[in-house]
């Protein structure tokens, strides 16, 4: 057996492409979420917390933002508008 080759490896290239594809999708989703956070007219403190979560914990931060953060930023944004 040649050096560096796997024995009995199934779909090594296909699996690598799958993980690369999933990584690309995660990166694209995180960039969209970061753009969504940055464009919202809320205070900088809330934005920085969410940006840090999404940046430091890409998958978990993305899920938390989509489940909890987006709604909370919308509520903060609407509350800020009611004062004008």
Rosetta blueprint (number, residue, H / E / L):
1 X L
2 X L
3 X L
4 X L
5 X L
6 X L
7 X L
8 X L
9 X L
10 X L
11 X L
12 X H
13 X H
14 X H
15 X H
16 X H
17 X H
18 X H
19 X H
20 X H
21 X H
22 X H
23 X H
24 X H
25 X H
26 X H
27 X H
28 X H
29 X H
30 X H
31 X H
32 X H
33 X H
34 X H
35 X H
36 X H
37 X H
38 X H
39 X H
40 X L
41 X L
42 X L
43 X L
44 X H
45 X H
46 X H
47 X H
48 X H
49 X H
50 X H
51 X H
52 X H
53 X H
54 X H
55 X H
56 X H
57 X L
58 X H
59 X H
60 X H
61 X H
62 X H
63 X H
64 X H
65 X H
66 X H
67 X H
68 X H
69 X H
70 X H
71 X H
72 X H
73 X H
74 X H
75 X H
76 X H
77 X H
78 X H
79 X H
80 X H
81 X H
82 X H
83 X L
84 X L
